[in-house]
Amino acid sequence: MASSKEYLDFILDQLSGLDGVSYRAMMGEYILYFRGRIPGGIYDDRFLVKPVPAALALLPDAEREIPYDGGKEMLLVDNVDDRFFLQELLEAMYDELPAPKRRKR
């Protein structure tokens, strides 16, 4: 099942207090970017984030879910109605996310 644009718009609205949030559509799902880094995405209308230490600390009881067949385990963010928590989560995760790889020319 692909994610709905409405769910993406809801999550983007919840994150609207942060600068540098964007997304890219990918095979019916949405990859989220925060200041050029990827904290997670929208998969089957679920907001999933990478299990970096900051995310694990803020989401200690989060369910671990697979975003797509063959994907790595991610954390399910089920408290999507709390915009301040979502913004705090992405801010906390930022320094622990891998920097974008430079493309070779």
MIKOLBA-285651 format. One line per field, with one value per residue (C-alpha): residue number from 1; residue in one letter; chain; x, y, z. Coordinates in steps of 0.1 Angstrom, whole numbers, plus 5000, padded with zeros to 4 digits. Example, Ala and Ser with C-alpha at 12.3 -4.5 7.8 and 13.67 -1.06 7.14 Angstrom:
BEGIN
seq	(1	2)
type	(a	s)
mol	(A	A)
xx	(5123	5137)
yy	(4955	4989)
zz	(5078	5071)
END
This chain:
BEGIN
seq	(1	2	3	4	5	6	7	8	9	10	11	12	13	14	15	16	17	18	19	20	21	22	23	24	25	26	27	28	29	30	31	32	33	34	35	36	37	38	39	40	41	42	43	44	45	46	47	48	49	50	51	52	53	54	55	56	57	58	59	60	61	62	63	64	65	66	67	68	69	70	71	72	73	74	75	76	77	78	79	80	81	82	83	84	85	86	87	88	89	90	91	92	93	94	95	96	97	98	99	100	101	102	103	104	105)
type	(m	a	s	s	k	e	y	l	d	f	i	l	d	q	l	s	g	l	d	g	v	s	y	r	a	m	m	g	e	y	i	l	y	f	r	g	r	i	p	g	g	i	y	d	d	r	f	l	v	k	p	v	p	a	a	l	a	l	l	p	d	a	e	r	e	i	p	y	d	g	g	k	e	m	l	l	v	d	n	v	d	d	r	f	f	l	q	e	l	l	e	a	m	y	d	e	l	p	a	p	k	r	r	k	r)
mol	(A	A	A	A	A	A	A	A	A	A	A	A	A	A	A	A	A	A	A	A	A	A	A	A	A	A	A	A	A	A	A	A	A	A	A	A	A	A	A	A	A	A	A	A	A	A	A	A	A	A	A	A	A	A	A	A	A	A	A	A	A	A	A	A	A	A	A	A	A	A	A	A	A	A	A	A	A	A	A	A	A	A	A	A	A	A	A	A	A	A	A	A	A	A	A	A	A	A	A	A	A	A	A	A	A)
xx	(5000	5014	5013	4988	4997	4973	4994	5026	5010	4999	5035	5050	5025	5035	5072	5065	5082	5116	5136	5151	5124	5117	5108	5112	5087	5101	5080	5048	5065	5082	5117	5120	5150	5160	5188	5200	5200	5175	5159	5133	5102	5065	5059	5024	5011	5035	5061	5093	5127	5162	5171	5199	5207	5187	5156	5160	5162	5131	5111	5122	5090	5086	5078	5104	5091	5104	5096	5095	5107	5144	5146	5163	5144	5131	5112	5075	5066	5031	5029	5024	4998	5024	5041	5066	5077	5082	5103	5123	5129	5143	5164	5178	5185	5203	5239	5236	5224	5249	5259	5249	5273	5290	5282	5311	5313)
yy	(5000	5034	5063	5091	5126	5137	5118	5133	5168	5162	5152	5181	5205	5190	5197	5232	5248	5235	5250	5227	5199	5185	5153	5132	5108	5073	5044	5055	5064	5096	5101	5129	5152	5175	5200	5176	5145	5117	5110	5087	5087	5079	5043	5028	5059	5053	5078	5058	5071	5057	5040	5064	5067	5100	5085	5054	5076	5096	5066	5039	5018	5024	4994	4984	4981	4973	5001	4979	4944	4942	4975	4980	4981	5015	5030	5037	5072	5068	5102	5122	5144	5162	5186	5198	5162	5156	5187	5178	5143	5155	5182	5155	5131	5155	5152	5114	5111	5104	5134	5132	5114	5134	5122	5113	5131)
zz	(5000	4990	5014	5009	5001	5029	5055	5041	5043	5079	5089	5071	5088	5122	5113	5099	5129	5117	5089	5062	5061	5026	5010	4979	4965	4960	4947	4963	4996	5009	5021	5046	5047	5075	5066	5039	5061	5061	5095	5081	5060	5054	5045	5042	5061	5090	5101	5106	5118	5119	5152	5161	5198	5202	5186	5209	5239	5230	5218	5242	5237	5200	5178	5153	5118	5083	5059	5028	5018	5023	5043	5076	5108	5118	5147	5144	5156	5169	5187	5155	5169	5192	5168	5195	5202	5165	5161	5192	5178	5145	5162	5186	5158	5134	5147	5147	5111	5083	5062	5026	5004	4977	4942	4920	4886)
END
